[in-house]
């Protein structure tokens, strides 16, 4: 009879991740950007709250990525996106940098979850 290996020496292969389709993720992203837009509607008047600026930037980064991968129509039916120059004059200020960081993360993470680059 063969001896069984010690439990700490057993190496199981990693569990494969279940594929997530764009059809599943897209409605969640649309809901997220709508929620973030609602929560940050007055962000331009709130330079004292960098989190609002980050969140609005995140939403706009998601919108940008969705637009670039072919979902502009769905975004437009969910909300009216900000103008591209929405933060003009604020870019170098702390809250403007928070917005830009949020934008970068929103774009990056959208590409990741939508499995595109």
N, CA, C and O atoms as a DFTB+ gen file, in Angstrom:
468 C
 N C O
     1  1       0.840      -1.164       0.000
     2  2       0.000       0.000       0.000
     3  2       0.891       1.234       0.000
     4  3       1.894       1.294       0.711
     5  1       0.507       2.219      -0.811
     6  2       1.290       3.440      -0.910
     7  2       0.962       4.363       0.250
     8  3      -0.187       4.490       0.672
     9  1       1.988       4.989       0.739
    10  2       1.779       5.969       1.810
    11  2       1.247       7.252       1.196
    12  3       1.709       7.669       0.134
    13  1       0.291       7.876       1.849
    14  2      -0.217       9.144       1.338
    15  2       0.750      10.258       1.733
    16  3       1.364      10.198       2.798
    17  1       0.886      11.264       0.890
    18  2       1.807      12.355       1.197
    19  2       1.320      13.150       2.404
    20  3       0.129      13.193       2.712
    21  1       2.265      13.764       3.060
    22  2       1.924      14.622       4.194
    23  2       1.061      15.783       3.691
    24  3       1.315      16.310       2.607
    25  1       0.042      16.190       4.462
    26  2      -0.887      17.230       4.005
    27  2      -0.199      18.523       3.572
    28  3      -0.670      19.183       2.646
    29  1       0.910      18.899       4.226
    30  2       1.541      20.167       3.855
    31  2       2.355      20.073       2.570
    32  3       2.836      21.093       2.077
    33  1       2.519      18.885       2.022
    34  2       3.288      18.761       0.789
    35  2       2.393      18.631      -0.436
    36  3       2.895      18.568      -1.559
    37  1       1.095      18.588      -0.244
    38  2       0.171      18.468      -1.357
    39  2      -0.013      19.846      -1.995
    40  3      -0.348      20.818      -1.318
    41  1       0.209      19.912      -3.295
    42  2       0.047      21.153      -4.030
    43  2      -1.141      21.016      -4.978
    44  3      -1.078      20.274      -5.957
    45  1      -2.186      21.712      -4.692
    46  2      -3.353      21.699      -5.568
    47  2      -3.200      22.799      -6.611
    48  3      -2.689      23.878      -6.312
    49  1      -3.641      22.527      -7.823
    50  2      -3.576      23.585      -8.835
    51  2      -4.522      24.720      -8.463
    52  3      -5.536      24.495      -7.801
    53  1      -4.191      25.947      -8.891
    54  2      -5.100      27.058      -8.575
    55  2      -6.455      26.836      -9.227
    56  3      -6.559      26.310     -10.335
    57  1      -7.457      27.238      -8.530
    58  2      -8.820      27.119      -9.037
    59  2      -9.022      28.131     -10.167
    60  3      -8.756      29.318      -9.976
    61  1      -9.481      27.694     -11.321
    62  2      -9.688      28.665     -12.401
    63  2     -10.812      29.633     -12.057
    64  3     -11.812      29.261     -11.442
    65  1     -10.626      30.871     -12.464
    66  2     -11.672      31.871     -12.235
    67  2     -12.786      31.656     -13.247
    68  3     -12.543      31.387     -14.424
    69  1     -13.985      31.778     -12.770
    70  2     -15.124      31.651     -13.673
    71  2     -15.151      32.878     -14.575
    72  3     -15.026      34.000     -14.084
    73  1     -15.310      32.693     -15.867
    74  2     -15.344      33.857     -16.754
    75  2     -16.562      34.726     -16.471
    76  3     -17.656      34.230     -16.204
    77  1     -16.347      36.011     -16.536
    78  2     -17.431      36.964     -16.326
    79  2     -17.629      37.688     -17.646
    80  3     -16.683      38.238     -18.210
    81  1     -18.839      37.686     -18.125
    82  2     -19.097      38.297     -19.425
    83  2     -19.341      39.794     -19.282
    84  3     -19.739      40.281     -18.224
    85  1     -19.093      40.506     -20.367
    86  2     -19.371      41.941     -20.396
    87  2     -20.845      42.207     -20.134
    88  3     -21.202      43.232     -19.554
    89  1     -21.703      41.284     -20.561
    90  2     -23.141      41.453     -20.327
    91  2     -23.482      41.452     -18.840
    92  3     -24.469      42.058     -18.422
    93  1     -22.665      40.773     -18.050
    94  2     -22.867      40.739     -16.606
    95  2     -22.282      41.973     -15.941
    96  3     -22.887      42.546     -15.035
    97  1     -21.101      42.380     -16.394
    98  2     -20.379      43.478     -15.755
    99  2     -20.932      44.842     -16.157
   100  3     -21.002      45.747     -15.325
   101  1     -21.323      45.000     -17.411
   102  2     -21.756      46.311     -17.902
   103  2     -22.879      46.923     -17.067
   104  3     -22.763      48.088     -16.687
   105  1     -23.951      46.208     -16.763
   106  2     -25.004      46.833     -15.940
   107  2     -24.488      47.279     -14.568
   108  3     -24.926      48.300     -14.038
   109  1     -23.569      46.520     -14.007
   110  2     -23.000      46.895     -12.712
   111  2     -22.170      48.172     -12.829
   112  3     -22.227      49.035     -11.954
   113  1     -21.398      48.290     -13.914
   114  2     -20.601      49.503     -14.116
   115  2     -21.503      50.713     -14.364
   116  3     -21.227      51.806     -13.869
   117  1     -22.567      50.521     -15.119
   118  2     -23.495      51.625     -15.370
   119  2     -24.162      52.085     -14.075
   120  3     -24.328      53.284     -13.848
   121  1     -24.540      51.140     -13.239
   122  2     -25.123      51.494     -11.944
   123  2     -24.107      52.232     -11.077
   124  3     -24.442      53.207     -10.403
   125  1     -22.859      51.755     -11.104
   126  2     -21.803      52.394     -10.325
   127  2     -21.593      53.838     -10.760
   128  3     -21.534      54.732      -9.916
   129  1     -21.480      54.080     -12.062
   130  2     -21.226      55.458     -12.495
   131  2     -22.420      56.370     -12.199
   132  3     -22.241      57.544     -11.875
   133  1     -23.613      55.840     -12.309
   134  2     -24.795      56.642     -11.954
   135  2     -24.792      56.989     -10.472
   136  3     -25.074      58.126     -10.094
   137  1     -24.473      56.011      -9.636
   138  2     -24.401      56.257      -8.190
   139  2     -23.317      57.287      -7.868
   140  3     -23.534      58.201      -7.072
   141  1     -22.147      57.130      -8.496
   142  2     -21.054      58.070      -8.233
   143  2     -21.405      59.472      -8.720
   144  3     -21.065      60.452      -8.058
   145  1     -22.068      59.585      -9.846
   146  2     -22.490      60.901     -10.328
   147  2     -23.477      61.536      -9.351
   148  3     -23.392      62.732      -9.072
   149  1     -24.405      60.745      -8.834
   150  2     -25.366      61.282      -7.858
   151  2     -24.649      61.773      -6.602
   152  3     -24.935      62.857      -6.093
   153  1     -23.716      60.963      -6.112
   154  2     -23.008      61.297      -4.871
   155  2     -22.072      62.486      -5.030
   156  3     -21.745      63.148      -4.045
   157  1     -21.634      62.768      -6.257
   158  2     -20.620      63.800      -6.473
   159  2     -21.146      64.969      -7.296
   160  3     -20.360      65.713      -7.882
   161  1     -22.454      65.138      -7.349
   162  2     -23.035      66.157      -8.230
   163  2     -22.482      67.549      -7.960
   164  3     -22.401      68.353      -8.888
   165  1     -22.100      67.864      -6.730
   166  2     -21.594      69.204      -6.405
   167  2     -20.078      69.220      -6.178
   168  3     -19.567      70.086      -5.468
   169  1     -19.363      68.267      -6.776
   170  2     -17.929      68.163      -6.497
   171  2     -17.168      69.437      -6.858
   172  3     -16.205      69.779      -6.172
   173  1     -17.568      70.152      -7.915
   174  2     -16.848      71.366      -8.321
   175  2     -16.896      72.447      -7.245
   176  3     -15.996      73.284      -7.168
   177  1     -17.923      72.436      -6.426
   178  2     -18.061      73.413      -5.342
   179  2     -17.412      72.933      -4.047
   180  3     -17.424      73.653      -3.049
   181  1     -16.850      71.736      -4.049
   182  2     -16.329      71.133      -2.818
   183  2     -14.837      70.838      -2.929
   184  3     -14.426      69.680      -2.862
   185  1     -14.042      71.863      -3.094
   186  2     -12.588      71.665      -3.174
   187  2     -12.013      71.203      -1.839
   188  3     -10.845      70.820      -1.772
   189  1     -12.803      71.232      -0.791
   190  2     -12.369      70.768       0.525
   191  2     -12.496      69.249       0.676
   192  3     -12.062      68.692       1.684
   193  1     -13.082      68.579      -0.309
   194  2     -13.326      67.139      -0.197
   195  2     -12.724      66.400      -1.390
   196  3     -13.395      66.180      -2.398
   197  1     -11.464      66.023      -1.265
   198  2     -10.756      65.351      -2.360
   199  2     -11.399      64.008      -2.708
   200  3     -11.281      63.550      -3.844
   201  1     -12.077      63.370      -1.747
   202  2     -12.718      62.083      -2.034
   203  2     -13.834      62.252      -3.073
   204  3     -14.009      61.392      -3.936
   205  1     -14.575      63.335      -2.994
   206  2     -15.597      63.610      -4.009
   207  2     -14.957      63.733      -5.384
   208  3     -15.473      63.206      -6.370
   209  1     -13.844      64.425      -5.440
   210  2     -13.142      64.618      -6.707
   211  2     -12.602      63.283      -7.221
   212  3     -12.697      62.990      -8.413
   213  1     -12.046      62.492      -6.338
   214  2     -11.558      61.162      -6.736
   215  2     -12.713      60.339      -7.304
   216  3     -12.584      59.745      -8.375
   217  1     -13.825      60.302      -6.602
   218  2     -14.969      59.497      -7.032
   219  2     -15.522      59.961      -8.376
   220  3     -15.889      59.135      -9.211
   221  1     -15.585      61.282      -8.592
   222  2     -16.075      61.780      -9.875
   223  2     -15.074      61.419     -10.980
   224  3     -15.462      61.047     -12.087
   225  1     -13.792      61.534     -10.661
   226  2     -12.770      61.136     -11.632
   227  2     -12.857      59.652     -11.949
   228  3     -12.709      59.247     -13.102
   229  1     -13.097      58.843     -10.923
   230  2     -13.233      57.397     -11.130
   231  2     -14.391      57.119     -12.092
   232  3     -14.244      56.355     -13.046
   233  1     -15.530      57.740     -11.834
   234  2     -16.694      57.543     -12.710
   235  2     -16.361      57.944     -14.141
   236  3     -16.725      57.241     -15.084
   237  1     -15.676      59.064     -14.308
   238  2     -15.349      59.520     -15.654
   239  2     -14.291      58.648     -16.318
   240  3     -14.286      58.523     -17.543
   241  1     -13.400      58.046     -15.546
   242  2     -12.453      57.078     -16.102
   243  2     -13.164      55.833     -16.598
   244  3     -12.819      55.289     -17.647
   245  1     -14.159      55.382     -15.842
   246  2     -14.973      54.240     -16.269
   247  2     -15.708      54.601     -17.559
   248  3     -15.737      53.811     -18.503
   249  1     -16.297      55.787     -17.596
   250  2     -17.026      56.230     -18.783
   251  2     -16.101      56.281     -19.992
   252  3     -16.468      55.827     -21.076
   253  1     -14.914      56.827     -19.813
   254  2     -13.952      56.911     -20.912
   255  2     -13.634      55.519     -21.454
   256  3     -13.660      55.299     -22.665
   257  1     -13.334      54.582     -20.553
   258  2     -12.989      53.224     -20.985
   259  2     -14.164      52.559     -21.688
   260  3     -13.987      51.938     -22.736
   261  1     -15.353      52.683     -21.126
   262  2     -16.526      52.078     -21.762
   263  2     -16.759      52.661     -23.151
   264  3     -17.110      51.937     -24.083
   265  1     -16.565      53.948     -23.283
   266  2     -16.709      54.594     -24.587
   267  2     -15.706      54.014     -25.583
   268  3     -16.062      53.728     -26.726
   269  1     -14.468      53.842     -25.159
   270  2     -13.413      53.367     -26.054
   271  2     -13.592      51.908     -26.466
   272  3     -13.104      51.498     -27.519
   273  1     -14.284      51.129     -25.651
   274  2     -14.466      49.711     -26.023
   275  2     -15.852      49.425     -26.598
   276  3     -16.254      48.271     -26.743
   277  1     -16.568      50.495     -26.921
   278  2     -17.792      50.309     -27.690
   279  2     -19.108      50.413     -26.952
   280  3     -20.133      49.969     -27.469
   281  1     -19.115      50.989     -25.754
   282  2     -20.354      51.075     -24.982
   283  2     -20.826      52.514     -24.769
   284  3     -21.515      52.801     -23.790
   285  1     -20.465      53.409     -25.668
   286  2     -20.853      54.819     -25.523
   287  2     -22.369      54.976     -25.516
   288  3     -22.900      55.786     -24.755
   289  1     -23.063      54.223     -26.341
   290  2     -24.527      54.328     -26.412
   291  2     -25.167      53.961     -25.077
   292  3     -26.098      54.626     -24.623
   293  1     -24.661      52.899     -24.452
   294  2     -25.214      52.465     -23.171
   295  2     -24.935      53.502     -22.075
   296  3     -25.787      53.762     -21.225
   297  1     -23.737      54.086     -22.108
   298  2     -23.413      55.129     -21.130
   299  2     -24.329      56.327     -21.334
   300  3     -24.886      56.859     -20.373
   301  1     -24.486      56.752     -22.588
   302  2     -25.319      57.920     -22.886
   303  2     -26.773      57.708     -22.484
   304  3     -27.465      58.660     -22.127
   305  1     -27.238      56.458     -22.542
   306  2     -28.616      56.204     -22.132
   307  2     -28.753      56.166     -20.610
   308  3     -29.860      56.285     -20.085
   309  1     -27.642      56.001     -19.904
   310  2     -27.682      55.940     -18.440
   311  2     -27.528      57.322     -17.795
   312  3     -28.138      57.592     -16.761
   313  1     -26.719      58.195     -18.397
   314  2     -26.478      59.516     -17.822
   315  2     -25.852      60.430     -18.860
   316  3     -25.442      59.990     -19.934
   317  1     -25.785      61.699     -18.522
   318  2     -25.107      62.664     -19.385
   319  2     -23.720      62.912     -18.797
   320  3     -23.590      63.542     -17.747
   321  1     -22.676      62.410     -19.482
   322  2     -21.317      62.562     -18.937
   323  2     -20.872      64.027     -18.888
   324  3     -21.380      64.877     -19.620
   325  1     -19.917      64.289     -18.011
   326  2     -19.316      65.614     -17.917
   327  2     -18.621      65.971     -19.227
   328  3     -18.263      65.094     -20.012
   329  1     -18.438      67.262     -19.449
   330  2     -17.622      67.725     -20.563
   331  2     -16.175      67.283     -20.309
   332  3     -15.773      67.091     -19.161
   333  1     -15.408      67.125     -21.370
   334  2     -14.023      66.668     -21.216
   335  2     -13.185      67.633     -20.384
   336  3     -12.246      67.203     -19.715
   337  1     -13.498      68.908     -20.410
   338  2     -12.723      69.901     -19.669
   339  2     -13.385      70.281     -18.342
   340  3     -13.246      71.410     -17.872
   341  1     -14.096      69.340     -17.754
   342  2     -14.885      69.623     -16.539
   343  2     -14.049      70.180     -15.395
   344  3     -14.563      70.949     -14.583
   345  1     -12.787      69.818     -15.312
   346  2     -11.978      70.283     -14.184
   347  2     -10.921      71.296     -14.615
   348  3      -9.928      71.489     -13.915
   349  1     -11.125      71.935     -15.748
   350  2     -10.169      72.920     -16.252
   351  2      -9.827      73.940     -15.163
   352  3     -10.708      74.501     -14.511
   353  1      -8.533      74.161     -14.990
   354  2      -8.059      75.092     -13.980
   355  2      -7.779      74.452     -12.632
   356  3      -7.182      75.086     -11.761
   357  1      -8.197      73.214     -12.446
   358  2      -8.007      72.527     -11.166
   359  2      -6.948      71.419     -11.244
   360  3      -6.602      70.823     -10.224
   361  1      -6.443      71.145     -12.428
   362  2      -5.596      69.965     -12.638
   363  2      -4.387      69.881     -11.714
   364  3      -4.035      68.781     -11.287
   365  1      -3.745      70.983     -11.393
   366  2      -2.519      70.946     -10.593
   367  2      -2.769      71.102      -9.099
   368  3      -1.836      71.035      -8.298
   369  1      -4.006      71.308      -8.732
   370  2      -4.347      71.477      -7.316
   371  2      -4.623      70.110      -6.684
   372  3      -4.935      69.160      -7.402
   373  1      -4.516      69.995      -5.377
   374  2      -4.669      68.680      -4.733
   375  2      -5.955      67.942      -5.121
   376  3      -5.923      66.741      -5.387
   377  1      -7.074      68.651      -5.154
   378  2      -8.341      68.000      -5.511
   379  2      -8.373      67.616      -6.994
   380  3      -8.999      66.623      -7.365
   381  1      -7.710      68.387      -7.826
   382  2      -7.602      68.035      -9.245
   383  2      -6.745      66.797      -9.451
   384  3      -7.017      65.972     -10.324
   385  1      -5.702      66.680      -8.628
   386  2      -4.858      65.480      -8.699
   387  2      -5.625      64.259      -8.204
   388  3      -5.452      63.158      -8.727
   389  1      -6.473      64.453      -7.197
   390  2      -7.312      63.342      -6.710
   391  2      -8.261      62.896      -7.825
   392  3      -8.456      61.699      -8.035
   393  1      -8.848      63.856      -8.536
   394  2      -9.726      63.548      -9.663
   395  2      -8.968      62.725     -10.704
   396  3      -9.462      61.700     -11.173
   397  1      -7.771      63.180     -11.060
   398  2      -6.994      62.500     -12.106
   399  2      -6.614      61.083     -11.667
   400  3      -6.646      60.153     -12.473
   401  1      -6.259      60.920     -10.397
   402  2      -5.931      59.578      -9.906
   403  2      -7.168      58.679      -9.981
   404  3      -7.075      57.522     -10.392
   405  1      -8.307      59.208      -9.587
   406  2      -9.552      58.447      -9.700
   407  2      -9.845      58.083     -11.144
   408  3     -10.255      56.959     -11.433
   409  1      -9.636      59.028     -12.052
   410  2      -9.874      58.795     -13.481
   411  2      -8.980      57.657     -13.982
   412  3      -9.437      56.745     -14.670
   413  1      -7.703      57.733     -13.623
   414  2      -6.762      56.685     -14.050
   415  2      -7.182      55.315     -13.537
   416  3      -7.145      54.330     -14.274
   417  1      -7.580      55.256     -12.276
   418  2      -7.981      53.973     -11.684
   419  2      -9.292      53.470     -12.295
   420  3      -9.427      52.275     -12.558
   421  1     -10.239      54.346     -12.519
   422  2     -11.499      53.945     -13.136
   423  2     -11.281      53.364     -14.521
   424  3     -11.867      52.340     -14.873
   425  1     -10.435      54.022     -15.307
   426  2     -10.143      53.522     -16.644
   427  2      -9.441      52.166     -16.573
   428  3      -9.848      51.216     -17.241
   429  1      -8.397      52.083     -15.768
   430  2      -7.607      50.851     -15.645
   431  2      -8.473      49.679     -15.192
   432  3      -8.435      48.605     -15.793
   433  1      -9.240      49.885     -14.149
   434  2     -10.033      48.789     -13.598
   435  2     -11.174      48.387     -14.524
   436  3     -11.580      47.225     -14.535
   437  1     -11.692      49.327     -15.292
   438  2     -12.740      48.980     -16.261
   439  2     -12.164      48.085     -17.346
   440  3     -12.772      47.081     -17.716
   441  1     -11.003      48.444     -17.850
   442  2     -10.358      47.586     -18.861
   443  2     -10.107      46.190     -18.277
   444  3     -10.289      45.184     -18.963
   445  1      -9.691      46.137     -17.017
   446  2      -9.421      44.829     -16.390
   447  2     -10.688      43.982     -16.287
   448  3     -10.674      42.807     -16.653
   449  1     -11.778      44.560     -15.796
   450  2     -12.984      43.755     -15.604
   451  2     -13.710      43.446     -16.917
   452  3     -14.450      42.467     -17.016
   453  1     -13.486      44.289     -17.911
   454  2     -14.090      44.034     -19.218
   455  2     -13.149      43.191     -20.088
   456  3     -13.448      42.918     -21.251
   457  1     -12.019      42.785     -19.518
   458  2     -11.037      41.906     -20.170
   459  2     -10.574      42.445     -21.504
   460  3     -10.625      41.761     -22.526
   461  1     -10.122      43.678     -21.474
   462  2      -9.544      44.288     -22.666
   463  2      -8.432      45.227     -22.219
   464  3      -8.318      45.517     -21.028
   465  1      -7.645      45.688     -23.107
   466  2      -6.548      46.570     -22.753
   467  2      -6.519      47.731     -23.640
   468  3      -5.655      48.596     -23.496
